[in-house]
Amino acid sequence: MLQDVQEVQKAMAEYSTTKSGLLASNGSGNCFTSYAALAFQEEITTIKQSIISPDTPTRHLETAKGLLADALASPDHASLHIVYVAATVNIDAFPSQSSMLKPPESMKGKPGISFTIAAERPLSVGSCYILSSNPEDDPRLTRRTSRIPLMLRIELAEKMRTTSPFSEKIKQRIFPPESVELGKKKERLAYLKGAVTT
């Protein structure tokens, strides 16, 4: 089903009108797509140049950066993983699972949907350090977040929310709050700096 765009659209339309069908499960839905299938050629060229630029902070070898750039620019590579959950998930409350699954007061008793978009081939490579021999002790994680792919994923999520059929059904964006103007690059960057965690 998820390989066929028409089947996905049919399932979305069925759920939006009857609350039944393949997307009606209380579980989650997953699909993979390529960034190249969703972006204009100019955007693809820009992101490809950004990846291979020596100024882009990654720990990849130049050949690896070239492979990542080529994969992101190819419609044959599933570079994005989209997950749908039939709940209002507070991503800002990570890593507390109980807080993440607790809806805000305004959403109690109302249906919600959350979708996240993950990069299948991230450019950022962090570090994980074992600090002791005690398995109960958390390791130290050093994150290295590449803003370019994050920006793309936020743009895609907002585009999905504001395009039919989601635009007809989603009445309010809870996380990030409506006060964050995701249409503006500076606001997206400011939100990312405060919200992205490991």
ChimeraX commands (.cxc) that place a marker at each C-alpha (Angstrom):
marker #1 position 0.00,0.00,0.00 radius 0.5
marker #1 position 2.68,2.50,1.05 radius 0.5
marker #1 position 4.49,2.00,-2.23 radius 0.5
marker #1 position 1.49,3.33,-4.14 radius 0.5
marker #1 position 0.75,7.06,-3.85 radius 0.5
marker #1 position -2.84,6.60,-5.01 radius 0.5
marker #1 position -3.47,3.96,-2.33 radius 0.5
marker #1 position -2.06,6.27,0.35 radius 0.5
marker #1 position -4.27,9.14,-0.82 radius 0.5
marker #1 position -7.29,6.83,-0.93 radius 0.5
marker #1 position -6.62,5.64,2.63 radius 0.5
marker #1 position -6.18,9.24,3.84 radius 0.5
marker #1 position -9.43,10.29,2.20 radius 0.5
marker #1 position -11.26,7.29,3.70 radius 0.5
marker #1 position -9.99,8.04,7.17 radius 0.5
marker #1 position -10.75,11.77,6.93 radius 0.5
marker #1 position -14.40,11.08,6.01 radius 0.5
marker #1 position -15.27,7.83,7.84 radius 0.5
marker #1 position -12.57,7.51,10.54 radius 0.5
marker #1 position -12.01,3.97,9.30 radius 0.5
marker #1 position -9.75,2.08,6.93 radius 0.5
marker #1 position -6.03,1.41,6.88 radius 0.5
marker #1 position -5.14,4.58,8.80 radius 0.5
marker #1 position -7.80,4.11,11.49 radius 0.5
marker #1 position -5.60,1.99,13.74 radius 0.5
marker #1 position -4.61,3.35,17.15 radius 0.5
marker #1 position -1.10,2.28,16.21 radius 0.5
marker #1 position 1.04,4.09,13.72 radius 0.5
marker #1 position 1.46,4.35,10.00 radius 0.5
marker #1 position 4.81,4.46,8.27 radius 0.5
marker #1 position 5.90,5.40,4.81 radius 0.5
marker #1 position 9.15,6.12,3.05 radius 0.5
marker #1 position 9.69,8.62,0.30 radius 0.5
marker #1 position 12.52,10.38,-1.43 radius 0.5
marker #1 position 13.27,14.02,-0.88 radius 0.5
marker #1 position 13.85,14.33,-4.64 radius 0.5
marker #1 position 10.25,13.29,-5.30 radius 0.5
marker #1 position 8.96,16.18,-3.16 radius 0.5
marker #1 position 11.31,19.02,-4.01 radius 0.5
marker #1 position 11.87,21.29,-6.97 radius 0.5
marker #1 position 15.08,20.77,-8.94 radius 0.5
marker #1 position 16.45,24.09,-7.70 radius 0.5
marker #1 position 15.97,22.95,-4.08 radius 0.5
marker #1 position 17.63,19.61,-4.82 radius 0.5
marker #1 position 20.63,21.35,-6.38 radius 0.5
marker #1 position 20.94,23.72,-3.41 radius 0.5
marker #1 position 20.84,20.97,-0.79 radius 0.5
marker #1 position 23.26,18.82,-2.77 radius 0.5
marker #1 position 25.76,21.69,-2.96 radius 0.5
marker #1 position 25.29,22.35,0.76 radius 0.5
marker #1 position 26.07,18.73,1.63 radius 0.5
marker #1 position 29.26,18.50,-0.38 radius 0.5
marker #1 position 30.46,21.95,0.67 radius 0.5
marker #1 position 33.62,21.84,2.82 radius 0.5
marker #1 position 31.88,24.38,5.10 radius 0.5
marker #1 position 29.14,21.89,6.09 radius 0.5
marker #1 position 30.11,20.51,9.52 radius 0.5
marker #1 position 30.02,16.71,9.36 radius 0.5
marker #1 position 32.48,13.97,10.23 radius 0.5
marker #1 position 32.02,12.21,6.92 radius 0.5
marker #1 position 34.77,11.67,4.38 radius 0.5
marker #1 position 34.35,13.72,1.21 radius 0.5
marker #1 position 33.43,10.57,-0.76 radius 0.5
marker #1 position 30.75,9.71,1.81 radius 0.5
marker #1 position 29.33,13.24,1.60 radius 0.5
marker #1 position 29.15,12.82,-2.17 radius 0.5
marker #1 position 27.24,9.54,-1.82 radius 0.5
marker #1 position 24.81,11.12,0.67 radius 0.5
marker #1 position 24.25,14.10,-1.63 radius 0.5
marker #1 position 23.63,11.84,-4.64 radius 0.5
marker #1 position 21.19,9.68,-2.66 radius 0.5
marker #1 position 19.23,12.70,-1.42 radius 0.5
marker #1 position 19.00,14.01,-4.99 radius 0.5
marker #1 position 17.80,10.67,-6.39 radius 0.5
marker #1 position 14.10,9.73,-6.58 radius 0.5
marker #1 position 15.17,6.08,-6.29 radius 0.5
marker #1 position 16.42,6.43,-2.71 radius 0.5
marker #1 position 14.04,6.54,0.27 radius 0.5
marker #1 position 15.70,9.39,2.12 radius 0.5
marker #1 position 12.75,10.36,4.35 radius 0.5
marker #1 position 10.79,8.23,6.83 radius 0.5
marker #1 position 7.36,9.59,7.77 radius 0.5
marker #1 position 5.57,8.21,10.83 radius 0.5
marker #1 position 1.92,8.95,11.66 radius 0.5
marker #1 position 0.51,8.39,15.15 radius 0.5
marker #1 position -3.17,8.77,16.05 radius 0.5
marker #1 position -2.43,10.89,19.12 radius 0.5
marker #1 position -1.30,14.35,20.10 radius 0.5
marker #1 position 2.36,13.73,20.88 radius 0.5
marker #1 position 4.29,16.45,22.67 radius 0.5
marker #1 position 7.71,16.13,21.04 radius 0.5
marker #1 position 8.93,19.06,23.13 radius 0.5
marker #1 position 8.62,16.86,26.26 radius 0.5
marker #1 position 11.23,14.34,25.05 radius 0.5
marker #1 position 12.72,12.20,26.62 radius 0.5
marker #1 position 9.90,11.75,29.18 radius 0.5
marker #1 position 7.54,9.27,27.50 radius 0.5
marker #1 position 4.69,9.92,29.93 radius 0.5
marker #1 position 4.89,13.67,29.27 radius 0.5
marker #1 position 5.15,13.13,25.52 radius 0.5
marker #1 position 1.92,11.14,25.50 radius 0.5
marker #1 position 0.00,13.53,27.77 radius 0.5
marker #1 position -2.12,15.83,25.60 radius 0.5
marker #1 position -2.42,19.51,26.47 radius 0.5
marker #1 position -5.63,20.61,28.21 radius 0.5
marker #1 position -7.00,22.03,24.95 radius 0.5
marker #1 position -6.81,18.57,23.31 radius 0.5
marker #1 position -8.31,16.39,26.07 radius 0.5
marker #1 position -11.13,14.30,24.64 radius 0.5
marker #1 position -10.36,15.38,21.07 radius 0.5
marker #1 position -8.76,13.31,18.31 radius 0.5
marker #1 position -5.24,14.25,17.39 radius 0.5
marker #1 position -2.64,13.18,14.88 radius 0.5
marker #1 position 1.11,13.52,15.01 radius 0.5
marker #1 position 3.58,12.96,12.25 radius 0.5
marker #1 position 7.32,13.03,12.36 radius 0.5
marker #1 position 9.81,13.01,9.52 radius 0.5
marker #1 position 13.20,11.39,9.98 radius 0.5
marker #1 position 16.20,11.48,7.69 radius 0.5
marker #1 position 17.24,7.98,6.69 radius 0.5
marker #1 position 20.78,9.07,5.91 radius 0.5
marker #1 position 21.57,11.86,8.36 radius 0.5
marker #1 position 24.54,14.08,7.74 radius 0.5
marker #1 position 25.18,14.75,11.40 radius 0.5
marker #1 position 27.41,12.28,13.20 radius 0.5
marker #1 position 27.70,12.66,16.95 radius 0.5
marker #1 position 29.60,10.74,19.60 radius 0.5
marker #1 position 28.68,8.34,22.39 radius 0.5
marker #1 position 31.04,7.90,25.35 radius 0.5
marker #1 position 30.77,5.20,28.01 radius 0.5
marker #1 position 31.54,6.93,31.31 radius 0.5
marker #1 position 31.70,3.94,33.64 radius 0.5
marker #1 position 31.46,0.16,33.82 radius 0.5
marker #1 position 28.04,0.45,35.50 radius 0.5
marker #1 position 25.36,-0.41,32.91 radius 0.5
marker #1 position 22.88,1.78,34.83 radius 0.5
marker #1 position 24.92,4.91,34.11 radius 0.5
marker #1 position 23.89,6.82,31.02 radius 0.5
marker #1 position 26.53,7.41,28.37 radius 0.5
marker #1 position 27.48,10.93,27.38 radius 0.5
marker #1 position 26.02,11.83,24.01 radius 0.5
marker #1 position 27.47,14.64,21.95 radius 0.5
marker #1 position 25.05,15.65,19.27 radius 0.5
marker #1 position 26.00,17.26,16.02 radius 0.5
marker #1 position 22.85,18.44,14.37 radius 0.5
marker #1 position 23.01,19.43,10.74 radius 0.5
marker #1 position 20.45,22.20,10.39 radius 0.5
marker #1 position 19.92,21.78,6.66 radius 0.5
marker #1 position 18.12,18.41,6.75 radius 0.5
marker #1 position 16.18,19.49,9.87 radius 0.5
marker #1 position 14.99,22.61,8.10 radius 0.5
marker #1 position 13.84,20.51,5.16 radius 0.5
marker #1 position 11.92,18.14,7.40 radius 0.5
marker #1 position 10.17,20.99,9.21 radius 0.5
marker #1 position 9.24,22.56,5.86 radius 0.5
marker #1 position 7.87,19.22,4.65 radius 0.5
marker #1 position 5.84,18.62,7.82 radius 0.5
marker #1 position 4.31,22.08,7.62 radius 0.5
marker #1 position 3.57,21.60,3.92 radius 0.5
marker #1 position 1.78,18.32,4.73 radius 0.5
marker #1 position -0.25,20.02,7.47 radius 0.5
marker #1 position -1.35,22.86,5.21 radius 0.5
marker #1 position -2.18,20.70,2.16 radius 0.5
marker #1 position -5.38,18.73,1.58 radius 0.5
marker #1 position -6.61,16.47,3.12 radius 0.5
marker #1 position -4.76,17.39,6.33 radius 0.5
marker #1 position -5.52,21.10,5.92 radius 0.5
marker #1 position -9.25,20.35,5.99 radius 0.5
marker #1 position -9.07,18.27,9.16 radius 0.5
marker #1 position -6.27,19.68,11.30 radius 0.5
marker #1 position -7.70,22.69,13.10 radius 0.5
marker #1 position -4.68,23.65,15.16 radius 0.5
marker #1 position -0.96,22.99,15.32 radius 0.5
marker #1 position -0.02,22.16,18.90 radius 0.5
marker #1 position 3.69,21.34,18.63 radius 0.5
marker #1 position 5.44,23.51,17.66 radius 0.5
marker #1 position 2.89,26.09,18.83 radius 0.5
marker #1 position 1.09,28.30,16.35 radius 0.5
marker #1 position 3.12,31.26,17.64 radius 0.5
marker #1 position 6.20,29.81,15.90 radius 0.5
marker #1 position 6.06,31.06,12.32 radius 0.5
marker #1 position 7.52,28.09,10.46 radius 0.5
marker #1 position 7.18,29.96,7.17 radius 0.5
marker #1 position 10.09,32.17,8.23 radius 0.5
marker #1 position 13.60,30.71,8.12 radius 0.5
marker #1 position 14.84,32.63,11.19 radius 0.5
marker #1 position 11.89,31.44,13.28 radius 0.5
marker #1 position 12.45,27.83,12.19 radius 0.5
marker #1 position 16.12,28.06,13.15 radius 0.5
marker #1 position 15.29,29.64,16.53 radius 0.5
marker #1 position 12.76,26.89,17.24 radius 0.5
marker #1 position 15.23,24.17,16.25 radius 0.5
marker #1 position 17.92,25.54,18.54 radius 0.5
marker #1 position 15.59,25.31,21.51 radius 0.5
marker #1 position 13.73,22.11,20.64 radius 0.5
marker #1 position 16.22,19.66,19.15 radius 0.5
marker #1 position 17.67,17.25,21.66 radius 0.5
marker #1 position 19.31,13.83,21.86 radius 0.5
marker link #1:1,2 radius 0.2
marker link #1:2,3 radius 0.2
marker link #1:3,4 radius 0.2
marker link #1:4,5 radius 0.2
marker link #1:5,6 radius 0.2
marker link #1:6,7 radius 0.2
marker link #1:7,8 radius 0.2
marker link #1:8,9 radius 0.2
marker link #1:9,10 radius 0.2
marker link #1:10,11 radius 0.2
marker link #1:11,12 radius 0.2
marker link #1:12,13 radius 0.2
marker link #1:13,14 radius 0.2
marker link #1:14,15 radius 0.2
marker link #1:15,16 radius 0.2
marker link #1:16,17 radius 0.2
marker link #1:17,18 radius 0.2
marker link #1:18,19 radius 0.2
marker link #1:19,20 radius 0.2
marker link #1:20,21 radius 0.2
marker link #1:21,22 radius 0.2
marker link #1:22,23 radius 0.2
marker link #1:23,24 radius 0.2
marker link #1:24,25 radius 0.2
marker link #1:25,26 radius 0.2
marker link #1:26,27 radius 0.2
marker link #1:27,28 radius 0.2
marker link #1:28,29 radius 0.2
marker link #1:29,30 radius 0.2
marker link #1:30,31 radius 0.2
marker link #1:31,32 radius 0.2
marker link #1:32,33 radius 0.2
marker link #1:33,34 radius 0.2
marker link #1:34,35 radius 0.2
marker link #1:35,36 radius 0.2
marker link #1:36,37 radius 0.2
marker link #1:37,38 radius 0.2
marker link #1:38,39 radius 0.2
marker link #1:39,40 radius 0.2
marker link #1:40,41 radius 0.2
marker link #1:41,42 radius 0.2
marker link #1:42,43 radius 0.2
marker link #1:43,44 radius 0.2
marker link #1:44,45 radius 0.2
marker link #1:45,46 radius 0.2
marker link #1:46,47 radius 0.2
marker link #1:47,48 radius 0.2
marker link #1:48,49 radius 0.2
marker link #1:49,50 radius 0.2
marker link #1:50,51 radius 0.2
marker link #1:51,52 radius 0.2
marker link #1:52,53 radius 0.2
marker link #1:53,54 radius 0.2
marker link #1:54,55 radius 0.2
marker link #1:55,56 radius 0.2
marker link #1:56,57 radius 0.2
marker link #1:57,58 radius 0.2
marker link #1:58,59 radius 0.2
marker link #1:59,60 radius 0.2
marker link #1:60,61 radius 0.2
marker link #1:61,62 radius 0.2
marker link #1:62,63 radius 0.2
marker link #1:63,64 radius 0.2
marker link #1:64,65 radius 0.2
marker link #1:65,66 radius 0.2
marker link #1:66,67 radius 0.2
marker link #1:67,68 radius 0.2
marker link #1:68,69 radius 0.2
marker link #1:69,70 radius 0.2
marker link #1:70,71 radius 0.2
marker link #1:71,72 radius 0.2
marker link #1:72,73 radius 0.2
marker link #1:73,74 radius 0.2
marker link #1:74,75 radius 0.2
marker link #1:75,76 radius 0.2
marker link #1:76,77 radius 0.2
marker link #1:77,78 radius 0.2
marker link #1:78,79 radius 0.2
marker link #1:79,80 radius 0.2
marker link #1:80,81 radius 0.2
marker link #1:81,82 radius 0.2
marker link #1:82,83 radius 0.2
marker link #1:83,84 radius 0.2
marker link #1:84,85 radius 0.2
marker link #1:85,86 radius 0.2
marker link #1:86,87 radius 0.2
marker link #1:87,88 radius 0.2
marker link #1:88,89 radius 0.2
marker link #1:89,90 radius 0.2
marker link #1:90,91 radius 0.2
marker link #1:91,92 radius 0.2
marker link #1:92,93 radius 0.2
marker link #1:93,94 radius 0.2
marker link #1:94,95 radius 0.2
marker link #1:95,96 radius 0.2
marker link #1:96,97 radius 0.2
marker link #1:97,98 radius 0.2
marker link #1:98,99 radius 0.2
marker link #1:99,100 radius 0.2
marker link #1:100,101 radius 0.2
marker link #1:101,102 radius 0.2
marker link #1:102,103 radius 0.2
marker link #1:103,104 radius 0.2
marker link #1:104,105 radius 0.2
marker link #1:105,106 radius 0.2
marker link #1:106,107 radius 0.2
marker link #1:107,108 radius 0.2
marker link #1:108,109 radius 0.2
marker link #1:109,110 radius 0.2
marker link #1:110,111 radius 0.2
marker link #1:111,112 radius 0.2
marker link #1:112,113 radius 0.2
marker link #1:113,114 radius 0.2
marker link #1:114,115 radius 0.2
marker link #1:115,116 radius 0.2
marker link #1:116,117 radius 0.2
marker link #1:117,118 radius 0.2
marker link #1:118,119 radius 0.2
marker link #1:119,120 radius 0.2
marker link #1:120,121 radius 0.2
marker link #1:121,122 radius 0.2
marker link #1:122,123 radius 0.2
marker link #1:123,124 radius 0.2
marker link #1:124,125 radius 0.2
marker link #1:125,126 radius 0.2
marker link #1:126,127 radius 0.2
marker link #1:127,128 radius 0.2
marker link #1:128,129 radius 0.2
marker link #1:129,130 radius 0.2
marker link #1:130,131 radius 0.2
marker link #1:131,132 radius 0.2
marker link #1:132,133 radius 0.2
marker link #1:133,134 radius 0.2
marker link #1:134,135 radius 0.2
marker link #1:135,136 radius 0.2
marker link #1:136,137 radius 0.2
marker link #1:137,138 radius 0.2
marker link #1:138,139 radius 0.2
marker link #1:139,140 radius 0.2
marker link #1:140,141 radius 0.2
marker link #1:141,142 radius 0.2
marker link #1:142,143 radius 0.2
marker link #1:143,144 radius 0.2
marker link #1:144,145 radius 0.2
marker link #1:145,146 radius 0.2
marker link #1:146,147 radius 0.2
marker link #1:147,148 radius 0.2
marker link #1:148,149 radius 0.2
marker link #1:149,150 radius 0.2
marker link #1:150,151 radius 0.2
marker link #1:151,152 radius 0.2
marker link #1:152,153 radius 0.2
marker link #1:153,154 radius 0.2
marker link #1:154,155 radius 0.2
marker link #1:155,156 radius 0.2
marker link #1:156,157 radius 0.2
marker link #1:157,158 radius 0.2
marker link #1:158,159 radius 0.2
marker link #1:159,160 radius 0.2
marker link #1:160,161 radius 0.2
marker link #1:161,162 radius 0.2
marker link #1:162,163 radius 0.2
marker link #1:163,164 radius 0.2
marker link #1:164,165 radius 0.2
marker link #1:165,166 radius 0.2
marker link #1:166,167 radius 0.2
marker link #1:167,168 radius 0.2
marker link #1:168,169 radius 0.2
marker link #1:169,170 radius 0.2
marker link #1:170,171 radius 0.2
marker link #1:171,172 radius 0.2
marker link #1:172,173 radius 0.2
marker link #1:173,174 radius 0.2
marker link #1:174,175 radius 0.2
marker link #1:175,176 radius 0.2
marker link #1:176,177 radius 0.2
marker link #1:177,178 radius 0.2
marker link #1:178,179 radius 0.2
marker link #1:179,180 radius 0.2
marker link #1:180,181 radius 0.2
marker link #1:181,182 radius 0.2
marker link #1:182,183 radius 0.2
marker link #1:183,184 radius 0.2
marker link #1:184,185 radius 0.2
marker link #1:185,186 radius 0.2
marker link #1:186,187 radius 0.2
marker link #1:187,188 radius 0.2
marker link #1:188,189 radius 0.2
marker link #1:189,190 radius 0.2
marker link #1:190,191 radius 0.2
marker link #1:191,192 radius 0.2
marker link #1:192,193 radius 0.2
marker link #1:193,194 radius 0.2
marker link #1:194,195 radius 0.2
marker link #1:195,196 radius 0.2
marker link #1:196,197 radius 0.2
marker link #1:197,198 radius 0.2
view
